[in-house]
């Protein structure tokens, strides 16, 4: 069983290294891979065929050929609406997608007040379930940030080969061993962990400093 698991991981990593960007008909594959980030005008970006702050959630259902679980989360009094797509296969790679939706404070509070079910999560946040109407309304919202969690654990060689040298490399602030590989021009924070799952966080490139500055500040405090 252990040998089978090792072979499976090796095959997935091989895809990261050797996957071709062309089909059998010699036509480019359209942005199916996490390293295919297109920088757009006005500080925007596109990844997995999704333009952050422009693509509607209902259109992502078509792109990913999947349907999400949508829920409202409350963390330290702050509300966020998220769509979770579990174990989606694109181009031979499997990963999960978490999109934050662009919703107004009024819309978030309306969902909270109308939710009939809520529960505490493992990290002590509150999760509110959406009714059908709220779910339908959420499908008409644009998506903001994206967290992509690949099934295969990456290594540093693969990261550098596929994503290139980062502009910044900052140690994780948690007790976990790992690094933030930061690509401001792409709006990407690739969180590498020596143990556990990597997380690729995509934000609008124009908003990247809001993500970068707290990490740099914490790094400076340690020196």
ABEGO torsion letter per residue (X at the ends): XAAAAAAAAAAAAAAAAABBABBAAGBBBBGABAABBBBBBGGBBBBGGBBBGABBAAAAAAAAGBBBBBBBBBBGGBBBBBBBBBGBBBGGBBBBBBBBBBBBAAAAAAAAAABABBBBBAAGBBBBBBBAAAAAAAAABBBBBBBBBBABBBBAAAAAAAAEBBABBBBBABABBEBBBBBAAAGBBBBBBABEBBBBBBBBAAAAAAAAAAAAAAAAAAX
